[in-house]
Amino acid sequence: MPSARRRRRWAAVLGAAALMAGTGALIAPAQALAATPVDFATHCVPPPIANIPPIDGTTSAQITVDKAAPKVGDTVTVTYTVTKPAAGNPVDLALPADIMTPTGKVTLGGAQSGDVTVAGPKKNDPVPGKGAFPPFSMTGTFTVTAPGAITLSPGDYNIHTSYLMELDTPCTVTNPPAPVSETVTATGGGQTNQRAVQLGTASGKPGAGVTVTGSKFTAGATVTVVGRAGAAETADKATATADAQGAFSTTLTVNDKATSGIVAYEGATWSDEKGAGPAAYSVVDDTPTPPNSQKLNSSVKAGTLSMAQAGDAVTMDAVDFGKGGFSRGSLQTVTVQDFRGGPAGWSLTGKVTDFTGPGGVRIDAAKLGWTPVCATKAGSPSTCAAGSPGPVGSAGATLATTPNAALTGGEFTVDARVSLNVPAFSAPGAYSGVLTLTLA
């Protein structure tokens, strides 16, 4: 994901000296859009141990996306759902629940070409001996690099089973590309980052190498290719150099079993402006379980970036008519929780409107200043830095930040002393302005 945003508006009132909360913009969560189910001929190769010939059958599937009308530069999440696989359990032995790991590709066409790697969780209903494989879903993302209609078609997929032994059933589209299941219409005017990354395969055993190719990077740039577990980077890392056309190709050895995606970026640390991915990848753990033992699998779930304020009223000092001067107060404490566990830092910024008083008299927004303070909770991977003291104004200023790093996150408290420089002989009465805080 791209970054999470929260907005709070506060109105400072001189004289009465109350600060009242306003309402922030609420953004509804993205919903999967309707897609067209399609059928296509598929050639599946059972594991050699099954001692049965290839299966030429029909796969039923559909593609859904979270954005039907993205802008160039947007990241689109793709879900590839196989409702009826062409292959089934190749052996007489029944397979228990949650031993299937599906991976595959979605083919892009129209305004943008290429493949999107997708991977699904190890989750399935029990499968009887020689029974049909149950439906499954796989997800991945791609970055929109061109405006226009972009078609999405189901591509090859592989069903890996981990029970007693590690077995693969790869299924390929007989007459590629398969029928179009979904179309998105991209528009220009979005971000200018058109970097893209693709993988040669969507899965592999620990220690296996995966071919990673990139395009639209800066010519001659050193590109870091690294695995991700959710939003956090893993120890799997390689570097490459983009050629004169901004393309590169390298092999990344994936050892970390937690790796679920692969990203590429220019320089030593991730940035949205110079990075691409993640491309979905699944590590097939084929480590044998010793006799009379059980493998225990756990995970750490990535959270969100959020903020909350301690209250919605701030008292500011009144000033005398004829003298003017500074009306001072303290913002309500803001608590920032960065539970994403990824490489991206955050910034908390603010901007203020003019202060409006009796009869429409205004005090310029540039006359509001603040002195920020930021504290980091012990144990947090990141350390926050307070913004510089100075005017806030309508252009805005930084209240606090944390930097990008290999692993970021934590809990932070942010405060600020605020002061409004009120001109002498300002008309008596209440003055109010709106301070908007944005966390990104």
VEXDREN-2710 file (C-alpha; in Angstrom, 1 decimal):
% VEXDREN-2710
k/r/px/py/pz
1/MET/0.0/0.0/0.0
2/PRO/0.8/2.8/-0.9
3/SER/0.5/5.5/2.7
4/ALA/-2.4/5.9/5.1
5/ARG/-3.8/9.4/5.8
6/ARG/-5.8/10.9/8.7
7/ARG/-7.0/14.5/9.0
8/ARG/-8.1/16.5/12.0
9/ARG/-9.2/20.1/12.0
10/TRP/-9.0/22.4/14.9
11/ALA/-10.3/26.0/15.2
12/ALA/-8.6/28.4/17.6
13/VAL/-10.8/31.1/19.0
14/LEU/-9.3/34.2/20.6
15/GLY/-11.2/35.9/23.4
16/ALA/-13.3/32.9/24.3
17/ALA/-10.1/31.0/23.9
18/ALA/-11.6/27.6/22.9
19/LEU/-10.3/25.2/20.2
20/MET/-13.1/23.1/18.6
21/ALA/-12.6/20.0/16.6
22/GLY/-14.0/19.8/13.0
23/THR/-14.5/16.7/10.9
24/GLY/-11.9/15.1/8.7
25/ALA/-12.5/13.6/5.3
26/LEU/-13.4/10.0/5.4
27/ILE/-12.3/7.7/2.6
28/ALA/-14.4/4.6/2.0
29/PRO/-12.3/1.4/1.7
30/ALA/-11.8/0.2/-1.9
31/GLN/-14.1/-2.6/-2.9
32/ALA/-13.5/-5.3/-5.5
33/LEU/-15.4/-4.6/-8.7
34/ALA/-17.5/-6.8/-10.9
35/ALA/-15.6/-9.1/-13.3
36/THR/-16.4/-11.4/-16.1
37/PRO/-16.0/-15.2/-15.4
38/VAL/-14.1/-16.9/-18.2
39/ASP/-13.3/-20.4/-19.3
40/PHE/-10.1/-21.4/-21.1
41/ALA/-8.3/-24.5/-22.2
42/THR/-5.5/-25.6/-19.8
43/HIS/-2.7/-28.1/-20.0
44/CYS/-1.8/-29.5/-16.5
45/VAL/1.2/-31.8/-15.7
46/PRO/0.7/-34.0/-12.6
47/PRO/3.7/-34.8/-10.4
48/PRO/5.8/-37.7/-11.8
49/ILE/5.0/-39.8/-8.7
50/ALA/1.3/-39.9/-9.8
51/ASN/2.4/-41.8/-12.9
52/ILE/-0.5/-40.3/-14.9
53/PRO/-0.4/-38.4/-18.3
54/PRO/-1.0/-34.7/-18.6
55/ILE/-4.5/-33.4/-18.2
56/ASP/-6.0/-31.2/-20.9
57/GLY/-9.1/-29.6/-19.4
58/THR/-10.9/-26.4/-18.8
59/THR/-10.2/-23.8/-16.1
60/SER/-12.9/-21.4/-15.0
61/ALA/-11.6/-18.2/-13.4
62/GLN/-12.2/-14.5/-13.0
63/ILE/-10.0/-11.4/-12.3
64/THR/-11.1/-8.6/-10.0
65/VAL/-9.3/-5.3/-9.2
66/ASP/-9.6/-2.7/-6.5
67/LYS/-9.5/0.3/-8.9
68/ALA/-11.5/0.4/-12.2
69/ALA/-10.3/3.9/-13.1
70/PRO/-6.7/4.4/-11.8
71/LYS/-4.4/7.1/-12.7
72/VAL/-0.9/6.6/-14.2
73/GLY/1.3/5.9/-11.2
74/ASP/-1.4/4.2/-9.1
75/THR/-0.9/0.7/-7.7
76/VAL/-3.7/-1.7/-8.6
77/THR/-4.4/-4.8/-6.5
78/VAL/-5.3/-7.8/-8.7
79/THR/-7.1/-10.9/-7.5
80/TYR/-7.1/-14.0/-9.7
81/THR/-9.7/-16.5/-8.5
82/VAL/-9.8/-20.0/-10.0
83/THR/-13.4/-21.2/-9.4
84/LYS/-12.8/-24.6/-11.2
85/PRO/-9.3/-25.9/-11.6
86/ALA/-8.6/-28.1/-14.6
87/ALA/-6.6/-30.5/-12.4
88/GLY/-7.4/-32.5/-9.3
89/ASN/-5.7/-34.5/-6.6
90/PRO/-3.4/-36.9/-8.6
91/VAL/-3.1/-39.5/-5.9
92/ASP/-5.4/-41.9/-4.1
93/LEU/-4.4/-40.5/-0.7
94/ALA/-6.8/-37.8/0.6
95/LEU/-5.2/-34.4/1.3
96/PRO/-6.0/-32.6/4.5
97/ALA/-7.0/-28.9/4.8
98/ASP/-4.5/-26.1/4.4
99/ILE/-1.7/-27.8/2.4
100/MET/-2.2/-26.1/-1.0
101/THR/-0.2/-23.0/-2.0
102/PRO/-1.3/-21.6/-5.4
103/THR/0.7/-19.2/-7.5
104/GLY/0.3/-17.8/-11.0
105/LYS/0.3/-14.9/-13.4
106/VAL/-2.2/-12.4/-14.8
107/THR/-1.5/-11.2/-18.3
108/LEU/-1.9/-7.4/-19.1
109/GLY/-2.8/-6.2/-22.6
110/GLY/-4.0/-3.1/-24.3
111/ALA/-2.4/0.1/-23.1
112/GLN/0.0/-1.8/-20.9
113/SER/1.6/-5.2/-21.4
114/GLY/3.4/-7.6/-19.1
115/ASP/2.6/-10.2/-16.4
116/VAL/1.5/-9.7/-12.8
117/THR/2.7/-12.4/-10.4
118/VAL/0.1/-13.5/-7.9
119/ALA/0.2/-15.8/-4.9
120/GLY/-2.4/-17.3/-2.6
121/PRO/-2.3/-18.4/1.1
122/LYS/-1.8/-22.0/2.1
123/LYS/-5.5/-22.6/2.7
124/ASN/-7.9/-25.1/1.3
125/ASP/-10.7/-27.5/2.2
126/PRO/-9.8/-31.2/2.5
127/VAL/-9.4/-33.0/-0.9
128/PRO/-10.5/-36.6/-1.3
129/GLY/-8.2/-39.0/-3.1
130/LYS/-8.4/-38.4/-6.9
131/GLY/-10.9/-35.6/-6.1
132/ALA/-11.1/-32.2/-7.7
133/PHE/-9.0/-29.4/-6.3
134/PRO/-11.2/-26.8/-4.6
135/PRO/-11.4/-23.1/-5.7
136/PHE/-8.6/-20.7/-4.7
137/SER/-7.6/-17.1/-5.0
138/MET/-4.3/-15.4/-5.6
139/THR/-3.4/-11.7/-5.3
140/GLY/-0.7/-9.3/-6.6
141/THR/-0.2/-5.7/-7.6
142/PHE/1.0/-3.7/-10.6
143/THR/1.8/-0.1/-11.2
144/VAL/-0.1/1.7/-14.0
145/THR/2.4/3.1/-16.5
146/ALA/0.2/4.3/-19.4
147/PRO/-3.2/5.8/-19.9
148/GLY/-5.9/3.9/-21.7
149/ALA/-7.8/0.6/-21.5
150/ILE/-5.7/-2.1/-19.8
151/THR/-7.1/-5.7/-20.1
152/LEU/-6.5/-8.5/-17.6
153/SER/-6.6/-12.1/-18.5
154/PRO/-5.9/-15.3/-16.4
155/GLY/-2.5/-16.8/-17.0
156/ASP/-0.6/-19.9/-16.0
157/TYR/-0.9/-21.2/-12.5
158/ASN/0.7/-23.8/-10.2
159/ILE/-0.8/-25.8/-7.4
160/HIS/1.8/-26.8/-4.8
161/THR/0.8/-29.3/-2.1
162/SER/2.8/-29.9/1.1
163/TYR/1.7/-33.2/2.6
164/LEU/4.1/-36.1/3.2
165/MET/6.0/-34.8/0.2
166/GLU/6.3/-31.6/-1.8
167/LEU/4.4/-31.8/-5.1
168/ASP/3.6/-29.4/-7.9
169/THR/0.9/-29.4/-10.5
170/PRO/1.7/-26.7/-13.1
171/CYS/-1.1/-25.6/-15.4
172/THR/-0.5/-23.5/-18.5
173/VAL/-2.9/-21.7/-20.8
174/THR/-3.2/-23.8/-24.0
175/ASN/-3.8/-20.9/-26.4
176/PRO/-2.5/-17.8/-24.7
177/PRO/-3.7/-15.3/-23.9
178/ALA/-6.8/-16.5/-22.1
179/PRO/-10.1/-14.5/-22.6
180/VAL/-10.2/-11.0/-21.0
181/SER/-11.9/-11.1/-17.6
182/GLU/-11.4/-7.5/-16.5
183/THR/-10.6/-4.1/-18.0
184/VAL/-9.4/-1.0/-16.2
185/THR/-9.4/2.4/-17.8
186/ALA/-6.4/4.4/-16.7
187/THR/-6.1/8.2/-17.0
188/GLY/-3.1/10.5/-17.0
189/GLY/-2.3/13.2/-14.4
190/GLY/-1.2/10.8/-11.7
191/GLN/2.3/10.2/-10.3
192/THR/5.1/10.2/-12.8
193/ASN/6.8/7.1/-11.4
194/GLN/6.5/4.5/-14.2
195/ARG/9.0/2.1/-12.8
196/ALA/7.9/-1.6/-13.0
197/VAL/9.2/-4.9/-11.8
198/GLN/8.4/-8.4/-13.0
199/LEU/9.4/-11.9/-11.7
200/GLY/10.3/-15.0/-13.8
201/THR/8.3/-17.2/-11.4
202/ALA/5.9/-16.6/-8.5
203/SER/7.3/-19.2/-6.2
204/GLY/10.3/-21.3/-5.2
205/LYS/11.9/-23.4/-2.5
206/PRO/14.2/-21.7/0.1
207/GLY/17.5/-20.9/-1.5
208/ALA/16.1/-20.8/-5.0
209/GLY/16.9/-17.9/-7.4
210/VAL/14.2/-15.9/-9.0
211/THR/14.8/-13.7/-12.1
212/VAL/13.8/-10.1/-11.5
213/THR/13.5/-7.7/-14.4
214/GLY/12.7/-4.0/-14.2
215/SER/11.9/-1.2/-16.6
216/LYS/11.6/2.6/-16.7
217/PHE/14.3/3.1/-14.0
218/THR/16.9/5.9/-14.3
219/ALA/19.6/5.0/-16.8
220/GLY/22.8/3.9/-15.0
221/ALA/21.2/3.9/-11.6
222/THR/22.1/1.3/-9.0
223/VAL/19.0/-0.7/-8.2
224/THR/18.4/-2.5/-5.0
225/VAL/16.2/-5.7/-5.3
226/VAL/14.9/-7.0/-2.0
227/GLY/12.3/-9.4/-0.5
228/ARG/9.5/-8.2/1.6
229/ALA/7.4/-9.9/4.3
230/GLY/4.3/-7.8/4.2
231/ALA/5.6/-4.2/4.4
232/ALA/8.9/-5.1/6.0
233/GLU/12.1/-6.0/4.1
234/THR/13.7/-9.4/4.5
235/ALA/17.4/-10.3/4.3
236/ASP/17.1/-11.4/0.7
237/LYS/18.8/-8.7/-1.3
238/ALA/20.7/-8.1/-4.5
239/THR/21.8/-5.1/-6.6
240/ALA/21.7/-4.4/-10.3
241/THR/22.5/-1.5/-12.7
242/ALA/19.9/-0.1/-15.0
243/ASP/21.1/0.1/-18.7
244/ALA/20.8/3.0/-21.0
245/GLN/17.0/2.3/-21.5
246/GLY/16.4/2.1/-17.7
247/ALA/16.0/-1.7/-17.7
248/PHE/17.8/-4.3/-15.6
249/SER/17.7/-8.1/-15.0
250/THR/19.2/-9.9/-12.0
251/THR/18.7/-13.1/-10.0
252/LEU/17.6/-12.8/-6.3
253/THR/18.3/-15.7/-4.1
254/VAL/15.4/-16.1/-1.7
255/ASN/16.3/-17.8/1.6
256/ASP/13.8/-16.1/4.0
257/LYS/10.7/-18.2/4.3
258/ALA/8.7/-15.2/5.2
259/THR/9.3/-13.4/1.9
260/SER/5.9/-12.8/0.3
261/GLY/6.9/-10.1/-2.3
262/ILE/9.8/-8.5/-4.1
263/VAL/10.5/-4.8/-4.7
264/ALA/13.1/-2.8/-6.5
265/TYR/14.2/0.7/-5.9
266/GLU/17.0/3.1/-6.8
267/GLY/19.5/3.8/-4.0
268/ALA/19.9/2.2/-0.6
269/THR/16.4/2.8/0.9
270/TRP/12.9/2.4/-0.4
271/SER/11.0/5.4/-1.7
272/ASP/7.6/5.6/-3.4
273/GLU/9.1/8.0/-6.0
274/LYS/11.9/5.7/-7.1
275/GLY/10.6/2.2/-6.3
276/ALA/8.5/-0.5/-8.0
277/GLY/6.5/-3.5/-6.6
278/PRO/5.9/-5.5/-4.6
279/ALA/5.6/-8.4/-7.1
280/ALA/4.0/-11.3/-5.3
281/TYR/6.2/-14.3/-4.4
282/SER/5.7/-17.4/-2.3
283/VAL/8.4/-19.4/-0.7
284/VAL/7.5/-23.1/-0.7
285/ASP/8.9/-24.5/2.6
286/ASP/10.0/-28.0/1.8
287/THR/11.9/-28.6/5.1
288/PRO/11.0/-32.2/6.2
289/THR/9.3/-32.6/9.6
290/PRO/11.3/-35.0/11.8
291/PRO/9.5/-38.2/12.9
292/ASN/7.1/-37.8/15.8
293/SER/7.1/-34.0/15.6
294/GLN/4.8/-31.2/14.5
295/LYS/5.7/-28.0/12.7
296/LEU/4.3/-24.9/14.4
297/ASN/3.7/-21.9/12.1
298/SER/3.1/-18.4/13.3
299/SER/3.2/-15.0/11.8
300/VAL/3.3/-11.3/12.6
301/LYS/0.5/-9.3/10.9
302/ALA/1.3/-5.8/9.6
303/GLY/-1.0/-3.0/10.8
304/THR/-1.7/0.6/9.8
305/LEU/-0.4/4.1/10.2
306/SER/-2.9/6.1/12.4
307/MET/-3.1/9.0/14.8
308/ALA/-5.4/10.1/17.6
309/GLN/-5.7/13.3/19.6
310/ALA/-6.1/13.6/23.4
311/GLY/-8.9/16.2/23.2
312/ASP/-10.7/18.7/21.0
313/ALA/-10.4/22.0/22.8
314/VAL/-7.3/24.2/23.4
315/THR/-7.3/27.3/25.6
316/MET/-5.3/30.2/24.2
317/ASP/-4.5/33.4/26.1
318/ALA/-6.5/36.5/25.5
319/VAL/-4.7/39.7/24.5
320/ASP/-5.5/43.3/25.3
321/PHE/-7.1/45.7/22.8
322/GLY/-4.6/48.4/21.9
323/LYS/-1.6/46.3/22.9
324/GLY/-2.0/43.1/20.9
325/GLY/0.8/40.6/21.2
326/PHE/1.0/36.8/21.4
327/SER/-2.0/34.6/22.2
328/ARG/-0.5/31.3/23.4
329/GLY/-1.7/27.8/23.9
330/SER/-0.8/24.1/23.5
331/LEU/-2.1/21.7/21.0
332/GLN/-3.8/18.6/22.3
333/THR/-1.3/15.7/22.3
334/VAL/-1.3/13.7/19.1
335/THR/-0.4/10.0/19.4
336/VAL/0.9/8.4/16.2
337/GLN/1.0/4.7/15.8
338/ASP/3.0/3.2/13.0
339/PHE/2.3/-0.5/13.1
340/ARG/3.0/-1.1/9.3
341/GLY/6.4/-2.8/10.0
342/GLY/7.7/-1.6/6.6
343/PRO/10.6/0.6/5.3
344/ALA/8.6/3.8/5.0
345/GLY/8.7/6.6/7.6
346/TRP/5.9/9.2/8.1
347/SER/5.4/12.9/8.3
348/LEU/2.9/14.9/10.3
349/THR/2.3/18.3/8.7
350/GLY/-0.2/21.2/9.4
351/LYS/-1.5/24.2/7.7
352/VAL/-3.9/26.9/8.9
353/THR/-6.4/29.3/7.5
354/ASP/-6.6/33.0/8.2
355/PHE/-8.2/33.9/11.5
356/THR/-11.6/35.5/11.1
357/GLY/-13.0/37.9/13.7
358/PRO/-15.9/40.4/14.3
359/GLY/-17.3/41.8/11.0
360/GLY/-15.1/39.6/8.9
361/VAL/-11.8/41.2/10.1
362/ARG/-8.9/38.8/9.4
363/ILE/-5.6/38.0/11.0
364/ASP/-3.2/36.5/8.4
365/ALA/-2.5/32.8/8.8
366/ALA/1.3/33.5/8.7
367/LYS/1.0/35.0/12.1
368/LEU/0.4/31.6/13.7
369/GLY/3.6/29.9/14.8
370/TRP/4.5/26.8/16.7
371/THR/7.3/25.1/18.6
372/PRO/6.9/21.3/18.0
373/VAL/7.9/18.5/20.4
374/CYS/8.0/14.8/19.6
375/ALA/8.7/11.8/21.9
376/THR/9.3/8.2/21.0
377/LYS/8.0/5.3/23.1
378/ALA/10.7/3.0/24.3
379/GLY/11.3/0.0/22.0
380/SER/10.1/1.6/18.8
381/PRO/12.3/0.9/15.8
382/SER/12.0/4.5/14.6
383/THR/12.9/7.7/16.4
384/CYS/10.7/10.7/15.6
385/ALA/12.1/14.2/15.0
386/ALA/10.2/17.4/15.8
387/GLY/9.7/20.0/13.1
388/SER/11.4/23.3/13.2
389/PRO/9.9/26.2/15.3
390/GLY/8.4/28.9/13.1
391/PRO/5.3/30.0/11.3
392/VAL/2.7/27.5/10.1
393/GLY/0.7/29.6/7.6
394/SER/-1.5/28.5/4.8
395/ALA/1.4/26.8/3.0
396/GLY/1.9/24.6/6.0
397/ALA/4.8/23.3/8.0
398/THR/6.1/20.0/9.5
399/LEU/5.1/19.0/13.0
400/ALA/7.1/15.8/13.2
401/THR/8.7/13.0/11.0
402/THR/10.4/9.7/11.1
403/PRO/12.9/8.6/8.4
404/ASN/12.8/5.7/5.9
405/ALA/14.8/2.7/7.0
406/ALA/15.1/-1.1/6.6
407/LEU/12.5/-1.5/9.4
408/THR/10.4/1.3/10.7
409/GLY/7.5/1.7/13.2
410/GLY/6.6/2.5/16.7
411/GLU/4.5/4.7/18.9
412/PHE/5.0/8.5/19.3
413/THR/3.5/11.5/21.0
414/VAL/3.6/14.9/19.4
415/ASP/2.9/18.2/21.0
416/ALA/3.4/21.9/20.1
417/ARG/3.2/25.3/21.7
418/VAL/1.2/27.6/19.4
419/SER/1.1/31.4/19.4
420/LEU/-0.8/33.9/17.3
421/ASN/0.7/37.3/16.9
422/VAL/-2.3/39.6/17.2
423/PRO/-1.8/43.1/15.8
424/ALA/-2.5/46.0/18.2
425/PHE/-6.0/47.5/18.1
426/SER/-7.5/44.4/16.6
427/ALA/-11.3/44.6/17.0
428/PRO/-12.4/43.0/20.3
429/GLY/-14.1/39.7/20.0
430/ALA/-13.5/36.1/19.0
431/TYR/-11.2/35.1/16.2
432/SER/-11.1/31.6/14.7
433/GLY/-9.0/29.7/12.2
434/VAL/-8.8/26.1/11.1
435/LEU/-5.6/24.1/11.6
436/THR/-5.5/20.9/9.5
437/LEU/-3.1/18.1/10.4
438/THR/-2.2/15.5/7.8
439/LEU/-0.4/12.2/8.6
440/ALA/1.2/10.5/5.6
END
